[in-house]
Amino acid sequence: MTWRQYNTDRIAGVVGLIITAIFWLAREPWMPLSAQWPNAILTFMLLGSIGLLVQGTIQPIREPVFIEGSRLRMVVIAVLLLLWGLALPRLGFIAASIAFFFMIWWFLQRAVSREAGDRMRWTGLGMALLVSSGLTLAFHAIFTRVLHVPLPKGTWWG
């Protein structure tokens, strides 16, 4: 099977610029201290995207996309992450993150178990819920208490 070749640096640079613009335009009127971290991340995203565009123009390397791994898995994970981002305003950071990271873990565990010919175990799902909850609460504490970055509370559980 022959794979089509693409300038992946340029593609990644354009996608990075689009994502940076979306998040830049969606910023809220934060206090100066709260805005430092998101603004720094957006600045690094902008510089990285521009760097990829420059590299893709000066030294274009054409590579196949999706040559390794499952295309279906990549698409499903991308869709779940997109849905997570869309769910944040309604569900809030904690509920959306626990739910969607659990779904991602469940999906990947199911796919890997099926490939290995194993049964998916309930203990794995319990561990997924535990780890998803623990990481979400840790990130919430770091961002809200240490970095003073407000995270979405959600309209359903605000």
DSSP file with accessible surface (Angstrom, degrees, kcal/mol):
  #  RESIDUE AA STRUCTURE BP1 BP2  ACC     N-H-->O    O-->H-N    N-H-->O    O-->H-N    TCO  KAPPA ALPHA  PHI   PSI    X-CA   Y-CA   Z-CA
    1    1 A M              0   0  189      0, 0.0     2,-0.4     0, 0.0     0, 0.0   0.000 360.0 360.0 360.0 130.5    0.0    0.0    0.0
    2    2 A T        -     0   0  137      0, 0.0     2,-0.4     0, 0.0     0, 0.0  -0.782 360.0-145.4 -96.0 140.0    1.4    3.4   -0.9
    3    3 A W        -     0   0   76     -2,-0.4     2,-0.1    61,-0.0    63,-0.1  -0.842  18.7-115.7-104.8 139.8    0.9    6.3    1.4
    4    4 A R        -     0   0  185     -2,-0.4    61,-0.6    61,-0.1     2,-0.4  -0.475  30.9-129.3 -71.2 142.9    0.4    9.9    0.3
    5    5 A Q  E     -A   64   0A  89     59,-0.2     2,-0.3    -2,-0.1    57,-0.1  -0.795  28.6-179.6 -99.2 136.7    3.1   12.2    1.3
    6    6 A Y  E     -A   63   0A  82     57,-2.6    57,-3.2    -2,-0.4     2,-1.6  -0.945  40.1-111.7-132.8 154.3    2.3   15.5    3.1
    7    7 A N  E  >  -A   62   0A  13     -2,-0.3     4,-2.0    55,-0.2     3,-0.2  -0.682  39.3-177.5 -81.6  89.2    4.3   18.4    4.4
    8    8 A T  H  > S+     0   0   34     -2,-1.6     4,-2.6    53,-0.6     5,-0.2   0.785  74.4  60.3 -67.3 -26.7    3.4   17.6    8.0
    9    9 A D  H  > S+     0   0   27     52,-0.4     4,-2.4     2,-0.2    -1,-0.2   0.936 108.1  44.3 -65.1 -44.4    5.3   20.6    9.5
   10   10 A R  H  > S+     0   0  110     -3,-0.2     4,-2.6     2,-0.2     5,-0.2   0.917 113.5  50.2 -65.5 -43.0    3.1   23.0    7.5
   11   11 A I  H  X S+     0   0   82     -4,-2.0     4,-2.6     1,-0.2     5,-0.2   0.948 113.2  45.9 -60.5 -47.1   -0.1   21.1    8.4
   12   12 A A  H  X S+     0   0   44     -4,-2.6     4,-2.6     1,-0.2    -1,-0.2   0.887 112.2  52.4 -64.1 -37.7    0.8   21.2   12.1
   13   13 A G  H  X S+     0   0    0     -4,-2.4     4,-2.3    -5,-0.2    -1,-0.2   0.927 111.4  45.0 -64.5 -43.6    1.8   24.8   11.9
   14   14 A V  H  X S+     0   0   70     -4,-2.6     4,-2.4     2,-0.2    -2,-0.2   0.939 114.5  48.1 -66.4 -45.6   -1.5   25.8   10.3
   15   15 A V  H  X S+     0   0   74     -4,-2.6     4,-2.7    -5,-0.2     5,-0.2   0.922 111.6  51.7 -61.4 -41.4   -3.6   23.7   12.7
   16   16 A G  H  X S+     0   0   13     -4,-2.6     4,-2.6    -5,-0.2    -1,-0.2   0.905 109.3  49.3 -62.0 -41.2   -1.6   25.2   15.6
   17   17 A L  H  X S+     0   0   57     -4,-2.3     4,-2.6     2,-0.2    -1,-0.2   0.908 111.5  49.4 -64.6 -40.5   -2.3   28.8   14.4
   18   18 A I  H  X S+     0   0   94     -4,-2.4     4,-2.5     2,-0.2    -2,-0.2   0.944 113.3  45.7 -64.2 -46.8   -6.0   28.0   14.1
   19   19 A I  H  X S+     0   0   69     -4,-2.7     4,-2.5     1,-0.2     5,-0.2   0.924 113.1  50.6 -63.4 -41.9   -6.1   26.5   17.6
   20   20 A T  H  X S+     0   0   10     -4,-2.6     4,-2.6    -5,-0.2    -1,-0.2   0.926 111.1  48.6 -61.8 -43.9   -4.1   29.4   19.0
   21   21 A A  H  X S+     0   0   49     -4,-2.6     4,-2.6     2,-0.2     5,-0.2   0.915 110.4  51.4 -63.5 -42.3   -6.5   31.9   17.4
   22   22 A I  H  X S+     0   0  102     -4,-2.5     4,-1.3     1,-0.2    -2,-0.2   0.948 115.0  41.4 -60.6 -48.0   -9.6   30.1   18.7
   23   23 A F  H  < S+     0   0  121     -4,-2.5     4,-0.4     2,-0.2    -1,-0.2   0.864 113.3  53.9 -69.7 -34.3   -8.3   30.1   22.3
   24   24 A W  H >< S+     0   0  106     -4,-2.6     3,-1.0    -5,-0.2    -2,-0.2   0.933 111.5  44.8 -65.2 -42.5   -7.0   33.7   22.0
   25   25 A L  H 3< S+     0   0  146     -4,-2.6    -1,-0.2     1,-0.2    -2,-0.2   0.746 110.2  56.1 -73.2 -21.6  -10.3   35.0   20.9
   26   26 A A  T 3< S+     0   0   68     -4,-1.3    -1,-0.2    -5,-0.2    -2,-0.2   0.451  79.4 124.5 -90.7   1.3  -12.2   33.0   23.6
   27   27 A R    <   -     0   0   89     -3,-1.0    -3,-0.0    -4,-0.4     8,-0.0  -0.251  54.1-137.1 -62.6 147.9  -10.2   34.5   26.4
   28   28 A E        -     0   0  130      1,-0.0     2,-2.1     7,-0.0    -1,-0.1  -0.596  33.5 -88.8 -98.5 165.2  -12.2   36.1   29.2
   29   29 A P        +     0   0  139      0, 0.0     2,-0.1     0, 0.0    -1,-0.0  -0.502  63.5 177.9 -75.3  81.7  -11.3   39.4   30.9
   30   30 A W        -     0   0   65     -2,-2.1   119,-0.0     1,-0.1     5,-0.0  -0.408  36.5 -94.8 -82.2 162.8   -9.1   37.8   33.6
   31   31 A M     >  -     0   0  136     -2,-0.1     4,-1.9     1,-0.1     5,-0.2  -0.413  44.4-106.7 -67.6 152.8   -7.2   39.6   36.3
   32   32 A P  H  > S+     0   0  103      0, 0.0     4,-0.8     0, 0.0    -1,-0.1   0.879 119.8  49.4 -55.1 -40.1   -3.6   40.3   35.2
   33   33 A L  H >> S+     0   0  100      1,-0.2     3,-0.7     2,-0.2     4,-0.5   0.920 112.4  47.5 -67.0 -40.3   -2.2   37.6   37.5
   34   34 A S  H 34 S+     0   0   19      1,-0.2    -1,-0.2    -3,-0.1     3,-0.2   0.785 109.0  55.4 -70.0 -26.4   -4.7   35.0   36.3
   35   35 A A  H 3X S+     0   0   14     -4,-1.9     4,-2.3     1,-0.2     5,-0.3   0.660  87.3  80.4 -82.5 -15.3   -4.0   35.8   32.7
   36   36 A Q  H <X S+     0   0  129     -4,-0.8     4,-2.2    -3,-0.7    -1,-0.2   0.926  93.2  44.7 -60.6 -48.7   -0.2   35.3   32.8
   37   37 A W  H  X S+     0   0  107     -4,-0.5     4,-2.4   110,-0.3     5,-0.2   0.962 116.7  42.7 -65.4 -52.3   -0.3   31.5   32.5
   38   38 A P  H  > S+     0   0   20      0, 0.0     4,-2.6     0, 0.0     5,-0.2   0.911 115.4  50.8 -62.4 -37.7   -2.8   31.2   29.7
   39   39 A N  H  X S+     0   0   42     -4,-2.3     4,-2.2     2,-0.2    -2,-0.2   0.894 110.0  50.2 -65.7 -37.6   -1.2   34.1   27.8
   40   40 A A  H  X S+     0   0   36     -4,-2.2     4,-2.5    -5,-0.3    -1,-0.2   0.932 111.5  47.8 -64.9 -44.8    2.2   32.5   28.1
   41   41 A I  H  X S+     0   0   67     -4,-2.4     4,-2.6     1,-0.2    -2,-0.2   0.930 112.4  49.1 -61.6 -44.4    0.9   29.1   26.8
   42   42 A L  H  X S+     0   0   11     -4,-2.6     4,-2.5     2,-0.2    -1,-0.2   0.886 110.1  51.8 -64.1 -36.8   -0.8   30.9   23.9
   43   43 A T  H  X S+     0   0   66     -4,-2.2     4,-2.7     2,-0.2    -1,-0.2   0.931 110.9  47.1 -64.8 -44.0    2.4   32.8   23.1
   44   44 A F  H  X S+     0   0  142     -4,-2.5     4,-2.7     2,-0.2    -2,-0.2   0.891 111.8  51.3 -64.4 -38.8    4.4   29.5   23.1
   45   45 A M  H  X S+     0   0   60     -4,-2.6     4,-2.4     2,-0.2    -2,-0.2   0.921 111.3  48.0 -62.6 -42.9    1.8   27.9   20.9
   46   46 A L  H  X S+     0   0   73     -4,-2.5     4,-2.5     2,-0.2     5,-0.2   0.947 114.1  45.4 -63.0 -48.2    1.9   30.9   18.5
   47   47 A L  H  X S+     0   0  104     -4,-2.7     4,-2.6     1,-0.2    -2,-0.2   0.904 113.7  49.7 -64.2 -41.0    5.7   30.8   18.3
   48   48 A G  H  X S+     0   0   38     -4,-2.7     4,-2.3    -5,-0.2    -1,-0.2   0.910 111.5  48.6 -64.1 -40.9    5.8   27.0   17.9
   49   49 A S  H  X S+     0   0    9     -4,-2.4     4,-2.2     2,-0.2    -2,-0.2   0.918 112.3  47.8 -65.8 -42.8    3.3   27.1   15.1
   50   50 A I  H  X S+     0   0   75     -4,-2.5     4,-2.7     1,-0.2     5,-0.2   0.916 110.5  53.4 -63.6 -41.2    5.2   29.9   13.3
   51   51 A G  H  X S+     0   0   37     -4,-2.6     4,-2.8     1,-0.2    -2,-0.2   0.904 108.4  49.2 -59.6 -42.2    8.4   27.9   13.7
   52   52 A L  H  X S+     0   0   56     -4,-2.3     4,-2.8     2,-0.2    -1,-0.2   0.898 110.9  50.2 -64.8 -39.5    6.7   24.8   12.1
   53   53 A L  H  X S+     0   0   42     -4,-2.2     4,-1.1     2,-0.2    -2,-0.2   0.922 112.6  46.7 -64.0 -42.6    5.5   26.9    9.2
   54   54 A V  H >X S+     0   0   72     -4,-2.7     4,-3.1     2,-0.2     3,-0.6   0.942 114.4  47.0 -63.9 -47.0    9.0   28.4    8.7
   55   55 A Q  H 3X S+     0   0   87     -4,-2.8     4,-2.5     1,-0.2    -2,-0.2   0.911 110.5  52.5 -62.4 -41.2   10.6   24.9    8.9
   56   56 A G  H 3< S+     0   0    0     -4,-2.8    -1,-0.2    -5,-0.2    -2,-0.2   0.718 115.2  42.6 -67.5 -20.1    8.0   23.5    6.6
   57   57 A T  H << S+     0   0   83     -4,-1.1    -2,-0.2    -3,-0.6    -1,-0.2   0.867 120.3  38.6 -90.3 -43.5    8.8   26.2    4.1
   58   58 A I  H  < S+     0   0  128     -4,-3.1    -3,-0.2     1,-0.3    -2,-0.2   0.925 135.4  18.0 -74.7 -47.4   12.6   26.3    4.4
   59   59 A Q  S  < S-     0   0  127     -4,-2.5     2,-0.3    -5,-0.3    -1,-0.3  -0.645  81.3-166.4-124.2  73.2   13.2   22.5    4.7
   60   60 A P        -     0   0   77      0, 0.0     2,-0.5     0, 0.0    -4,-0.1  -0.452   5.2-174.1 -67.0 123.9   10.0   20.9    3.4
   61   61 A I        -     0   0   82     -2,-0.3   -53,-0.6     2,-0.0     2,-0.6  -0.989  12.6-149.3-117.8 124.7    9.9   17.2    4.4
   62   62 A R  E     +A    7   0A 149     -2,-0.5   -55,-0.2   -55,-0.2   -57,-0.1  -0.849  25.2 167.3 -99.9 124.9    7.1   15.2    3.0
   63   63 A E  E     -A    6   0A  92    -57,-3.2   -57,-2.6    -2,-0.6     2,-0.1  -0.944  38.0-102.3-132.8 154.3    5.9   12.3    5.2
   64   64 A P  E     -A    5   0A  32      0, 0.0     3,-0.4     0, 0.0     2,-0.4  -0.460  33.3-135.4 -73.4 147.9    2.9   10.0    5.2
   65   65 A V  S    S+     0   0   53    -61,-0.6   -61,-0.1     1,-0.2     0, 0.0  -0.832  83.0  12.6-101.8 144.3    0.2   10.8    7.8
   66   66 A F  S    S+     0   0   84     -2,-0.4    -1,-0.2     1,-0.1     5,-0.1   0.815  78.6 138.9  63.8  31.5   -1.3    8.0    9.9
   67   67 A I        +     0   0   90     -3,-0.4     2,-0.4     3,-0.1    -2,-0.1   0.834  65.7  43.7 -76.6 -28.1    1.4    5.5    8.8
   68   68 A E  S    S+     0   0  157      2,-0.1    -2,-0.1     3,-0.0    -1,-0.1  -0.889 104.3  12.5-115.2 148.7    1.6    4.0   12.4
   69   69 A G  S    S-     0   0   65     -2,-0.4     2,-0.5     4,-0.0     3,-0.1  -0.068  99.1 -44.9  82.0 174.6   -1.1    3.1   14.7
   70   70 A S     >  -     0   0   39      1,-0.2     4,-2.1     2,-0.0     5,-0.2  -0.697  38.3-155.3 -85.5 123.9   -4.8    2.8   14.3
   71   71 A R  H  > S+     0   0  119     -2,-0.5     4,-2.5     1,-0.2     5,-0.2   0.911  97.4  53.4 -61.7 -43.2   -6.5    5.5   12.3
   72   72 A L  H  > S+     0   0  119      1,-0.2     4,-2.9     2,-0.2     5,-0.2   0.929 108.1  49.8 -59.5 -45.1   -9.8    4.8   14.0
   73   73 A R  H  > S+     0   0   52      1,-0.2     4,-2.5     2,-0.2     5,-0.2   0.911 110.9  49.5 -61.0 -42.8   -8.2    5.2   17.4
   74   74 A M  H  X S+     0   0   74     -4,-2.1     4,-2.3     2,-0.2    -1,-0.2   0.918 113.5  45.9 -62.8 -42.7   -6.6    8.5   16.5
   75   75 A V  H  X S+     0   0   75     -4,-2.5     4,-2.8     2,-0.2     5,-0.2   0.928 112.6  49.7 -67.7 -44.4   -9.8    9.9   15.1
   76   76 A V  H  X S+     0   0   39     -4,-2.9     4,-2.8    -5,-0.2    -2,-0.2   0.934 112.5  47.4 -62.0 -44.2  -11.9    8.7   18.1
   77   77 A I  H  X S+     0   0   36     -4,-2.5     4,-2.6    -5,-0.2    -1,-0.2   0.925 112.3  50.0 -63.6 -43.2   -9.4   10.2   20.6
   78   78 A A  H  X S+     0   0   58     -4,-2.3     4,-2.2    -5,-0.2    -2,-0.2   0.925 112.2  47.6 -61.1 -42.2   -9.4   13.5   18.6
   79   79 A V  H  X S+     0   0   70     -4,-2.8     4,-2.9     2,-0.2    -2,-0.2   0.922 111.3  50.7 -65.8 -42.8  -13.2   13.6   18.6
   80   80 A L  H  X S+     0   0   24     -4,-2.8     4,-2.3     1,-0.2    -2,-0.2   0.910 110.8  48.8 -62.2 -40.2  -13.4   12.8   22.3
   81   81 A L  H  X S+     0   0   77     -4,-2.6     4,-2.2     2,-0.2    -1,-0.2   0.896 111.4  49.9 -66.9 -37.1  -10.9   15.6   23.1
   82   82 A L  H  X S+     0   0  111     -4,-2.2     4,-2.2    -5,-0.2    -2,-0.2   0.941 111.5  48.1 -64.2 -44.9  -12.9   18.0   20.9
   83   83 A L  H  X S+     0   0   78     -4,-2.9     4,-2.1     1,-0.2    -2,-0.2   0.872 108.4  55.5 -63.7 -36.2  -16.1   17.0   22.7
   84   84 A W  H  X S+     0   0   57     -4,-2.3     4,-1.4     2,-0.2    -1,-0.2   0.946 108.0  48.4 -59.5 -47.6  -14.3   17.5   26.1
   85   85 A G  H  < S+     0   0   35     -4,-2.2    -2,-0.2     1,-0.2     3,-0.2   0.888 113.2  47.2 -60.9 -38.6  -13.5   21.0   25.1
   86   86 A L  H  < S+     0   0  116     -4,-2.2     4,-0.4     1,-0.2    -1,-0.2   0.806 111.1  52.0 -73.1 -27.8  -17.0   21.7   24.0
   87   87 A A  H >X>S+     0   0   16     -4,-2.1     4,-3.1    -5,-0.2     5,-0.6   0.701  87.4  84.9 -80.9 -19.5  -18.4   20.2   27.3
   88   88 A L  H 3X5S+     0   0   29     -4,-1.4     4,-2.0     1,-0.2    -1,-0.2   0.896  87.6  49.6 -53.8 -46.5  -16.2   22.3   29.5
   89   89 A P  H 345S+     0   0   80      0, 0.0    66,-1.0     0, 0.0    -1,-0.2   0.868 120.7  35.7 -64.2 -32.8  -18.5   25.4   29.6
   90   90 A R  H <45S+     0   0  136     -3,-0.5    66,-2.4    -4,-0.4    67,-0.6   0.921 130.0  28.2 -83.9 -49.9  -21.6   23.2   30.5
   91   91 A L  H  <5S-     0   0   30     -4,-3.1     4,-0.5    63,-0.2    -3,-0.2   0.736 103.9-128.3 -86.1 -24.9  -20.2   20.5   32.7
   92   92 A G     X< -     0   0    2     -4,-2.0     4,-2.1    -5,-0.6     5,-0.4  -0.094  33.4 -72.2  89.6 164.2  -17.3   22.5   34.2
   93   93 A F  H  > S+     0   0   26     59,-3.3     4,-2.3     1,-0.2     5,-0.3   0.925 126.9  46.5 -62.5 -47.2  -13.7   21.4   34.4
   94   94 A I  H  > S+     0   0   64     58,-0.3     4,-2.4     2,-0.2     5,-0.3   0.968 117.2  39.4 -66.3 -54.1  -14.0   18.7   37.0
   95   95 A A  H  > S+     0   0   34     -4,-0.5     4,-2.3     1,-0.2     5,-0.2   0.933 119.7  45.9 -63.6 -45.2  -17.0   16.8   35.7
   96   96 A A  H  X S+     0   0    0     -4,-2.1     4,-2.8     1,-0.2     5,-0.3   0.921 114.4  48.1 -65.2 -42.9  -16.1   17.1   32.0
   97   97 A S  H  X S+     0   0    0     -4,-2.3     4,-2.5    -5,-0.4     5,-0.4   0.936 113.1  46.0 -66.5 -46.5  -12.5   16.0   32.6
   98   98 A I  H  X S+     0   0   37     -4,-2.4     4,-1.9    -5,-0.3     5,-0.2   0.957 117.2  45.5 -60.8 -46.4  -13.3   13.0   34.8
   99   99 A A  H  X S+     0   0   40     -4,-2.3     4,-2.1    -5,-0.3    -2,-0.2   0.948 118.5  39.5 -63.6 -49.2  -16.0   11.9   32.3
  100  100 A F  H  X S+     0   0   23     -4,-2.8     4,-2.5    -5,-0.2    -1,-0.2   0.882 115.1  50.0 -76.1 -36.3  -14.0   12.3   29.1
  101  101 A F  H  X S+     0   0   71     -4,-2.5     4,-2.4    -5,-0.3    -1,-0.2   0.882 111.5  51.1 -69.5 -32.2  -10.6   11.1   30.4
  102  102 A F  H  X S+     0   0   58     -4,-1.9     4,-3.0    -5,-0.4    -2,-0.2   0.930 110.0  49.6 -64.6 -43.5  -12.4    8.0   31.7
  103  103 A M  H  X S+     0   0   71     -4,-2.1     4,-2.8     2,-0.2    -2,-0.2   0.908 111.0  49.4 -62.6 -40.2  -14.0    7.5   28.3
  104  104 A I  H  X S+     0   0   23     -4,-2.5     4,-2.6     2,-0.2     5,-0.2   0.941 113.0  46.5 -63.1 -47.0  -10.7    7.8   26.6
  105  105 A W  H  X S+     0   0   88     -4,-2.4     4,-2.9     1,-0.2     5,-0.3   0.938 113.2  49.4 -60.0 -47.6   -9.1    5.3   29.0
  106  106 A W  H  X S+     0   0   94     -4,-3.0     4,-2.6     1,-0.2     5,-0.2   0.931 111.8  48.7 -58.0 -46.4  -12.0    2.9   28.5
  107  107 A F  H  X S+     0   0   27     -4,-2.8     4,-2.3    -5,-0.2    -1,-0.2   0.936 115.1  43.2 -61.3 -47.2  -11.8    3.2   24.7
  108  108 A L  H  X S+     0   0   65     -4,-2.6     4,-2.7     2,-0.2     5,-0.3   0.908 114.0  50.5 -67.4 -40.8   -8.1    2.5   24.6
  109  109 A Q  H  X S+     0   0   35     -4,-2.9     4,-2.7    -5,-0.2     5,-0.2   0.919 111.2  49.5 -62.9 -41.2   -8.2   -0.3   27.2
  110  110 A R  H  X S+     0   0   87     -4,-2.6     4,-2.2    -5,-0.3    -2,-0.2   0.921 112.6  47.1 -62.9 -44.0  -11.0   -1.9   25.2
  111  111 A A  H  X S+     0   0   19     -4,-2.3     4,-2.2    -5,-0.2    -2,-0.2   0.933 115.1  44.7 -65.4 -44.4   -9.0   -1.7   22.0
  112  112 A V  H  X S+     0   0   80     -4,-2.7     4,-2.1     2,-0.2     6,-0.2   0.911 113.3  50.7 -68.4 -41.0   -5.8   -3.0   23.5
  113  113 A S  H  X>S+     0   0   17     -4,-2.7     5,-2.4    -5,-0.3     4,-0.6   0.915 110.7  49.5 -61.4 -42.4   -7.6   -5.8   25.3
  114  114 A R  H ><5S+     0   0  157     -4,-2.2     3,-0.7    -5,-0.2    -2,-0.2   0.915 110.8  49.3 -64.3 -42.3   -9.4   -6.8   22.1
  115  115 A E  H 3<5S+     0   0  136     -4,-2.2    -1,-0.2     1,-0.2    -2,-0.2   0.870 113.2  46.9 -64.4 -36.6   -6.1   -6.8   20.2
  116  116 A A  H 3<5S-     0   0   61     -4,-2.1    -1,-0.2    -5,-0.2    -2,-0.2   0.536 113.2-119.1 -82.5  -6.6   -4.4   -9.0   22.9
  117  117 A G  T <<5S+     0   0   67     -3,-0.7    -3,-0.2    -4,-0.6     2,-0.2   0.685  70.5 132.7  76.5  17.8   -7.3  -11.3   23.0
  118  118 A D      < -     0   0  100     -5,-2.4     2,-0.3    -6,-0.2    -1,-0.3  -0.566  60.1-111.3 -95.7 164.2   -8.0  -10.5   26.6
  119  119 A R        -     0   0  179     -2,-0.2     2,-0.4    -3,-0.1    -1,-0.0  -0.713  34.4-112.1 -88.3 145.2  -11.2   -9.7   28.4
  120  120 A M        -     0   0   54     -2,-0.3     2,-0.3   -10,-0.0   -10,-0.1  -0.626  38.1-140.7 -76.0 131.8  -11.6   -6.1   29.6
  121  121 A R     >  -     0   0  137     -2,-0.4     4,-1.2     1,-0.1     3,-0.4  -0.719  14.2-134.5-101.6 146.5  -11.5   -6.2   33.4
  122  122 A W  H  > S+     0   0  211     -2,-0.3     4,-2.5     1,-0.2     5,-0.2   0.831 106.9  62.4 -64.5 -31.6  -13.7   -4.2   35.9
  123  123 A T  H  > S+     0   0  112      1,-0.2     4,-2.4     2,-0.2    -1,-0.2   0.874 100.5  53.8 -63.5 -33.9  -10.6   -3.5   38.0
  124  124 A G  H  > S+     0   0   14     -3,-0.4     4,-2.3     2,-0.2    -1,-0.2   0.889 108.8  47.8 -65.5 -38.5   -9.1   -1.7   35.0
  125  125 A L  H  X S+     0   0   21     -4,-1.2     4,-2.4     2,-0.2    -2,-0.2   0.886 110.7  51.6 -69.6 -37.4  -12.2    0.5   34.7
  126  126 A G  H  X S+     0   0   42     -4,-2.5     4,-2.5     2,-0.2    -2,-0.2   0.921 111.0  48.1 -62.8 -41.6  -12.0    1.2   38.5
  127  127 A M  H  X S+     0   0   98     -4,-2.4     4,-3.1     2,-0.2     5,-0.3   0.900 109.3  54.0 -65.2 -38.6   -8.4    2.2   38.1
  128  128 A A  H  X S+     0   0    0     -4,-2.3     4,-2.7     2,-0.2     5,-0.2   0.931 110.7  45.7 -60.9 -44.4   -9.4    4.4   35.1
  129  129 A L  H  X S+     0   0   86     -4,-2.4     4,-2.4     2,-0.2     5,-0.2   0.925 114.6  48.5 -65.2 -41.4  -12.0    6.2   37.2
  130  130 A L  H  X S+     0   0  119     -4,-2.5     4,-2.8     2,-0.2    -2,-0.2   0.943 115.8  41.9 -64.2 -48.6   -9.5    6.5   40.1
  131  131 A V  H  X S+     0   0   48     -4,-3.1     4,-2.9     2,-0.2     5,-0.3   0.924 114.7  50.9 -68.1 -42.9   -6.7    7.9   38.0
  132  132 A S  H  X S+     0   0    5     -4,-2.7     4,-2.1    -5,-0.3    -2,-0.2   0.926 114.8  44.1 -59.6 -43.6   -8.9   10.2   35.9
  133  133 A S  H  X S+     0   0   30     -4,-2.4     4,-2.6    -5,-0.2     5,-0.2   0.934 114.6  48.6 -67.3 -45.8  -10.4   11.6   39.1
  134  134 A G  H  X S+     0   0   41     -4,-2.8     4,-2.4    -5,-0.2    -2,-0.2   0.929 114.1  44.5 -62.6 -45.7   -7.1   12.0   40.9
  135  135 A L  H  X S+     0   0   98     -4,-2.9     4,-2.8     2,-0.2     5,-0.2   0.913 113.5  51.1 -66.0 -41.0   -5.4   13.7   38.0
  136  136 A T  H  X S+     0   0    2     -4,-2.1     4,-2.6    -5,-0.3    -2,-0.2   0.940 112.7  45.1 -62.2 -46.7   -8.3   16.0   37.4
  137  137 A L  H  X S+     0   0   91     -4,-2.6     4,-2.4     2,-0.2    -1,-0.2   0.887 113.1  51.3 -66.6 -35.9   -8.5   17.1   41.0
  138  138 A A  H  X S+     0   0   48     -4,-2.4     4,-2.6    -5,-0.2    -2,-0.2   0.942 112.5  45.2 -65.4 -46.3   -4.7   17.5   41.1
  139  139 A F  H  X S+     0   0  106     -4,-2.8     4,-2.8     1,-0.2     5,-0.3   0.907 111.9  53.0 -63.8 -39.8   -4.7   19.7   38.0
  140  140 A H  H  X S+     0   0   50     -4,-2.6     4,-2.7    -5,-0.2     5,-0.4   0.933 110.9  46.6 -60.3 -45.3   -7.7   21.7   39.3
  141  141 A A  H  X>S+     0   0   40     -4,-2.4     4,-2.5     2,-0.2     5,-1.0   0.927 113.5  48.4 -64.0 -43.2   -5.9   22.4   42.6
  142  142 A I  I  X>S+     0   0   81     -4,-2.6     5,-2.5     3,-0.2     4,-1.1   0.948 116.8  41.4 -63.2 -47.8   -2.7   23.4   40.8
  143  143 A F  I  <5S+     0   0   46     -4,-2.8     6,-3.7     3,-0.2    -2,-0.2   0.911 124.1  34.9 -70.2 -41.0   -4.4   25.7   38.4
  144  144 A T  I  <5S+     0   0   33     -4,-2.7    -3,-0.2    -5,-0.3    -2,-0.2   0.886 129.4  29.1 -83.9 -36.7   -6.9   27.3   40.8
  145  145 A R  I  <5S+     0   0  182     -4,-2.5    -3,-0.2    -5,-0.4    -2,-0.1   0.850 131.8  26.5 -94.3 -37.0   -4.8   27.4   44.0
  146  146 A V  I  <<S+     0   0  100     -4,-1.1    -3,-0.2    -5,-1.0    -4,-0.1   0.904 133.5  28.6 -93.4 -50.3   -1.2   27.8   42.9
  147  147 A L  S   <S-     0   0   57     -5,-2.5  -110,-0.3    -6,-0.2    -3,-0.2   0.573  93.8-135.2 -89.8 -10.3   -1.4   29.4   39.5
  148  148 A H        +     0   0   94     -6,-0.3    -4,-0.2     1,-0.2    -5,-0.1   0.873  50.3 150.6  56.6  41.6   -4.7   31.3   40.2
  149  149 A V        -     0   0   10     -6,-3.7     2,-0.2    -7,-0.1    -1,-0.2  -0.918  44.5-131.3-102.7 118.7   -6.1   30.4   36.8
  150  150 A P        -     0   0   63      0, 0.0    -6,-0.0     0, 0.0     3,-0.0  -0.529  21.5-157.1 -71.3 133.9   -9.9   30.1   36.9
  151  151 A L        -     0   0   34     -2,-0.2   -57,-0.0   -11,-0.1   -11,-0.0  -0.795  34.3 -81.9-107.3 154.6  -11.2   27.0   35.3
  152  152 A P        -     0   0   55      0, 0.0   -59,-3.3     0, 0.0   -58,-0.3  -0.310  34.3-168.5 -58.9 131.0  -14.8   26.6   33.9
  153  153 A K        -     0   0  165    -61,-0.3     4,-0.3   -60,-0.1   -59,-0.0   0.698  38.2-128.5 -89.9 -25.8  -17.3   25.8   36.7
  154  154 A G        -     0   0   13      1,-0.1   -64,-0.3     2,-0.1   -63,-0.2   0.176   7.5-110.2  91.8 148.9  -20.0   24.9   34.2
  155  155 A T  S    S+     0   0   95    -66,-1.0     3,-0.4     2,-0.1   -65,-0.1   0.711 115.7  51.1 -85.6 -22.2  -23.6   26.1   34.0
  156  156 A W  S    S+     0   0  160    -66,-2.4   -65,-0.1     1,-0.2    -1,-0.1   0.826 127.6  20.5 -83.1 -34.4  -25.0   22.7   35.1
  157  157 A W              0   0  168    -67,-0.6    -1,-0.2    -4,-0.3    -2,-0.1  -0.376 360.0 360.0-127.5  50.9  -22.9   22.4   38.2
  158  158 A G              0   0   85     -3,-0.4    -3,-0.1   -68,-0.1    -4,-0.1   0.613 360.0 360.0 -88.3 360.0  -21.9   26.0   38.8
